[in-house]
Amino acid sequence: MEEKQSEKYKEARNSLSDELKPIFDELVSHYKYATMRRHGRGYVSYIVLAELVKAGWRLSAEPVKQ
């Protein structure tokens, strides 16, 4: 089942070029999972994550299993 995306998500994602959108989606997924795990809710500031992607954030290594 696909999750409905908020207007904030769409606005942040649409501020990116097509080549950056998959990177943004991956970062959102990882961040949302981490906040659910640590805080019990998946709050994400989409515009901040979009800014990180624009600043050059990229997954550079395989995640460490915890």
Secondary structure, DSSP 8 states (H G I E B T S, - for coil): ------HHHHHHHHTS-TTTHHHHHHHHHHHHHHHHHHHSS----HHHHHHHHHTT----S-----
